[in-house]
Amino acid sequence: MLVGVLSDTHDNLPMIASATDLFARRGVATILHAGDFVAPFALRVLMKPGMPFVAVFGNNDGERRGLQKLCSTLYEPPHRFELDGRAIVLAHDRAELEGEVVAGADLLVHGHDHQAALQPGSPLVLNPGEAGGWLSGRCTAAIVDLETMEAEIVELGPQETIEI
């Protein structure tokens, strides 16, 4: 099973649309988001493709009630869950990935610092970088194959139209 991983989209609708389009083309089955959507309208675009979606809040998600109203699979970090037989821990800040919640996990996902990083091993530690591109100018996401536990960081490009 392939999962698409995002973080720090920060209301950048063209990059969110680019990510969901890329995920659809690559056969991604589920989207994971490590926080900092910012506003509910950004979350609507992310959820539009109809793929299952699991996410955590980030430190810039100000309208939490509106976000949570749209998505029942949006949690306080860190959030541990199982997907396709793999234990995954989703957080916003890497500092949240400590203690018992990470014990025995296969995949640890975080964002917050806007720096794409991949640390192979057990567990695989992944920061998909910033999909929004506001700090670095580099818009990235990641795709993880849960069967092989291989991951790649992918560049996002702008979409011409965005439907909300």
Secondary structure, DSSP 4 states (H G I P E B T S, - for coil): -EEEEE---TT-HHHHHHHHHHHHHHT--EEEE-S---SHHHHHHHHTT---EEEE--TT---HHHHHHH-TTEEPSSEEEEETTEEEEE-SSGGGS-GGGGTT-SEEE--SS---EEE-SSSEEEE---SS-TTTS--EEEEEETTTTEEEEEE----S----
